[in-house]
Amino acid sequence: MSRRPPGWFDPLLTRLGSARSEDFTQLVTPERGGRESAVLVLLGEEPGTGPDVLILQRAATLRNHAGQPAFPGGAADPGDADVRATALREANEEVDLDPASVTVLAELPKLWIPVSDFVVTPVLGWWHAPHPVHPREPAEVAHVARLPVTELVDPANRMRVRHPSGWIGPAFSARGMLVWGFTGGVLAALLEMGGWARPWPRDRVVDLPPTGVAPAPSAGTDAVDETPVR
C-alpha cells in the first residue's frame, strides 16, 4: 500500500487539527508531573472490510489491567526520541509490529490517567504495509486483532459499561473482544471525529464482572449519574 493515507483519513485529520484534550476526556491533564507514555492508534485497511484498528488484549494474569483491551503502547524509555518513538517501540515489543510499516500522521492531545498517573499521548498512524502480528510476550499480551470500523460503529455492537466501582463509559463488542476503558473512550471520540459514528442506543448499559482492579476514570468516561458521553 502507498505511504500516502487514503481519502477516508481526511475528515479525521482535519478535525484533529483543532482537537483538545476536552474532546476526549473530562479530566484536566496536569501541566507538570505524570509519567510520560504513548499509545499507537494504528489504522489500516483490508480488502472487503475497509478501515480497521489494531487492538490487543492484555493477559488475564497481569497484576494491573488484567484482560483489558488496549492500543499498543506504554511508558517512555530514556532512549526514546519522542512519543512517536515510544509508541512504535512499544508496539514492536508487544505485538512484533515493524515500525517501518507505519506512517505516523498525528499526535493527539495528552490525556491523563489518574490511577496510574500516566500522561498518555495517543499517536495516530497509517499502516501502509500491514503484516502479520502476534503477542511477543504471552504473559503480557493474550491476543491481538484488527477490528473493522464497520463493526465498531454497528449500533448492535455499541454500549456503555458499568464497573463495580461505579465507573461508566463507552464500549464496543467486536471479534470476540469487549473494548472499554481508556481505549473505548478514545475510540468513541475518534469515530465521531472521522464521521464514521452511527446512532446507537445510549441507554444500553452492561455491567462488567468484578475483577478486583478498578479502572481509571479516563477518556470518554462519566459518572453513573452524569450526562452520558456523546
Wavefront OBJ file of the C-alpha trace (Angstrom):
o trace
v 0.000 0.000 0.000
v 1.004 3.601 -0.505
v 2.538 5.583 2.343
v 0.029 8.286 1.483
v -3.050 7.763 3.659
v -6.300 7.019 1.825
v -9.032 9.605 1.477
v -11.097 8.248 4.372
v -8.457 9.681 6.711
v -9.145 13.285 5.584
v -12.120 14.158 7.840
v -10.339 12.739 10.879
v -7.052 14.507 10.188
v -8.856 17.794 9.567
v -10.760 17.527 12.844
v -7.657 16.528 14.802
v -6.033 19.763 13.698
v -8.151 21.588 16.276
v -8.587 18.789 18.805
v -8.150 19.436 22.530
v -7.952 17.081 25.466
v -11.530 18.096 26.344
v -12.680 16.330 23.177
v -11.535 13.031 24.679
v -11.910 13.331 28.444
v -13.478 15.350 31.230
v -10.247 15.122 33.221
v -7.792 18.002 33.094
v -4.265 16.925 32.184
v -1.816 18.359 34.750
v 0.738 20.840 33.449
v 3.522 19.084 35.356
v 4.186 15.595 36.605
v 2.762 12.327 35.429
v 4.680 9.523 33.785
v 5.164 10.166 30.089
v 3.754 7.428 27.889
v 2.292 6.866 24.444
v -0.054 4.507 22.626
v -0.269 3.735 18.925
v -3.690 4.195 17.329
v -2.944 2.236 14.178
v -5.479 2.364 11.359
v -5.130 0.014 8.421
v -7.316 -1.261 5.619
v -8.127 -4.691 4.259
v -9.969 -5.572 1.040
v -13.613 -6.259 1.725
v -13.617 -4.908 5.270
v -12.354 -1.335 4.880
v -10.632 0.639 7.659
v -9.672 -1.162 10.855
v -7.809 -0.505 14.089
v -5.214 -2.663 15.835
v -6.196 -3.660 19.384
v -4.501 -6.030 21.804
v -5.902 -7.772 24.856
v -3.766 -7.911 27.957
v -3.138 -11.251 29.656
v -5.605 -12.201 32.381
v -2.737 -12.910 34.789
v -1.333 -9.381 34.819
v -1.312 -7.521 38.112
v -2.778 -4.353 36.576
v -5.370 -4.013 33.782
v -5.685 -7.802 33.530
v -7.644 -8.924 30.487
v -8.339 -5.387 29.326
v -8.184 -4.292 25.671
v -5.686 -1.614 24.748
v -3.864 0.154 21.992
v -0.230 -0.983 21.829
v 1.857 1.316 23.988
v 3.432 2.043 27.333
v 5.794 4.228 29.301
v 8.591 6.199 27.666
v 12.149 4.910 27.930
v 15.129 7.256 28.326
v 16.338 6.244 24.863
v 13.115 7.200 23.086
v 13.495 10.292 20.921
v 9.860 11.341 21.381
v 6.354 9.991 21.976
v 6.210 8.655 18.428
v 9.309 6.572 19.095
v 7.759 5.326 22.342
v 4.543 4.232 20.642
v 6.356 2.406 17.829
v 8.877 0.734 20.159
v 6.150 -0.492 22.480
v 4.102 -1.832 19.565
v 7.143 -3.738 18.340
v 7.813 -5.188 21.786
v 4.187 -6.154 22.398
v 2.943 -7.477 19.048
v 6.047 -7.606 16.809
v 4.930 -4.627 14.711
v 7.530 -3.446 12.205
v 7.930 0.319 12.819
v 8.876 0.784 9.152
v 5.386 -0.409 8.161
v 3.769 2.622 9.824
v 3.414 6.214 8.643
v 2.821 8.445 11.671
v 0.230 11.098 10.854
v -0.576 12.982 14.039
v -0.220 13.238 17.786
v -3.407 13.605 19.795
v -3.622 15.761 22.932
v -2.026 14.402 26.089
v -4.534 12.549 28.288
v -4.185 11.828 31.994
v -4.949 8.508 33.686
v -5.130 9.378 37.408
v -4.989 5.874 38.903
v -1.560 5.241 37.366
v -0.564 8.903 36.939
v 0.309 8.245 33.307
v 0.151 11.128 30.858
v -0.615 9.390 27.584
v -0.118 10.757 24.075
v -2.094 8.734 21.503
v -0.122 8.615 18.246
v -2.184 8.161 15.078
v -0.621 6.025 12.372
v -1.451 4.703 8.895
v -0.445 1.054 8.470
v 0.779 1.410 4.912
v 2.465 -2.015 4.834
v 0.400 -4.361 7.026
v 1.867 -7.696 8.042
v 1.002 -10.497 10.497
v 1.324 -9.544 14.165
v 1.191 -11.677 17.302
v 1.800 -11.436 21.058
v 5.558 -11.436 21.629
v 5.149 -11.976 25.373
v 2.094 -14.187 26.016
v 2.460 -13.475 29.736
v 1.644 -9.834 28.954
v -0.446 -9.917 25.754
v -3.053 -12.622 25.240
v -4.465 -11.647 21.870
v -4.171 -9.080 19.093
v -6.733 -8.305 16.391
v -7.638 -5.863 13.651
v -11.142 -4.608 14.418
v -13.036 -3.253 11.378
v -14.525 0.204 11.798
v -17.764 -1.048 10.226
v -18.159 -3.487 13.127
v -17.202 -0.941 15.770
v -19.847 1.557 14.604
v -22.580 -1.055 14.158
v -25.282 0.003 16.673
v -25.655 -3.646 17.704
v -22.026 -3.631 18.883
v -22.095 -0.400 20.895
v -22.968 0.044 24.558
v -21.811 1.591 27.787
v -20.268 -0.489 30.543
v -20.543 -0.037 34.287
v -17.722 -1.223 36.529
v -18.493 -2.351 40.112
v -16.610 0.755 41.292
v -19.326 2.947 39.745
v -17.250 3.971 36.700
v -19.170 4.029 33.427
v -18.061 4.672 29.862
v -18.394 3.752 26.175
v -17.651 0.262 24.924
v -17.587 -1.802 21.735
v -18.054 -5.515 21.112
v -16.243 -6.845 18.039
v -14.483 -10.048 17.026
v -14.981 -11.521 20.470
v -13.389 -8.516 22.222
v -15.079 -6.033 24.563
v -13.248 -2.734 24.135
v -13.820 -0.324 27.022
v -11.976 1.955 29.462
v -9.405 4.422 28.152
v -9.238 2.630 24.801
v -13.011 2.622 24.342
v -13.214 6.312 25.167
v -10.528 7.334 22.686
v -12.081 5.134 20.001
v -15.526 6.658 20.583
v -14.149 10.166 20.117
v -12.137 9.290 17.003
v -15.085 7.569 15.325
v -17.138 10.730 15.857
v -14.357 12.953 14.528
v -13.836 10.754 11.472
v -17.515 10.889 10.573
v -17.939 7.128 10.975
v -20.178 7.016 14.056
v -23.810 5.954 13.702
v -26.716 6.473 16.119
v -26.814 3.783 18.795
v -28.908 3.078 21.926
v -27.106 5.059 24.616
v -29.315 3.623 27.317
v -27.780 0.183 26.738
v -25.603 -0.365 29.819
v -23.800 -3.631 30.570
v -22.278 -4.459 33.948
v -18.658 -5.582 33.973
v -17.845 -8.505 36.259
v -15.716 -7.644 39.308
v -12.016 -8.077 38.640
v -10.504 -6.657 41.808
v -8.883 -3.903 39.778
v -10.765 -0.614 39.478
v -10.321 1.011 36.061
v -9.086 4.550 35.735
v -11.677 7.207 35.012
v -10.319 8.278 31.675
v -11.101 9.242 28.129
v -14.780 9.442 27.344
v -15.956 8.370 30.777
v -18.534 9.829 33.082
v -20.014 9.192 36.491
v -23.082 6.988 36.655
v -25.414 9.899 37.408
v -23.950 12.333 34.900
v -24.976 13.006 31.311
v -23.861 10.162 29.027
v -20.887 10.783 26.767
v -21.719 11.578 23.191
l 1 2 3 4 5 6 7 8 9 10 11 12 13 14 15 16 17 18 19 20 21 22 23 24 25 26 27 28 29 30 31 32 33 34 35 36 37 38 39 40 41 42 43 44 45 46 47 48 49 50 51 52 53 54 55 56 57 58 59 60 61 62 63 64 65 66 67 68 69 70 71 72 73 74 75 76 77 78 79 80 81 82 83 84 85 86 87 88 89 90 91 92 93 94 95 96 97 98 99 100 101 102 103 104 105 106 107 108 109 110 111 112 113 114 115 116 117 118 119 120 121 122 123 124 125 126 127 128 129 130 131 132 133 134 135 136 137 138 139 140 141 142 143 144 145 146 147 148 149 150 151 152 153 154 155 156 157 158 159 160 161 162 163 164 165 166 167 168 169 170 171 172 173 174 175 176 177 178 179 180 181 182 183 184 185 186 187 188 189 190 191 192 193 194 195 196 197 198 199 200 201 202 203 204 205 206 207 208 209 210 211 212 213 214 215 216 217 218 219 220 221 222 223 224 225 226 227 228 229 230
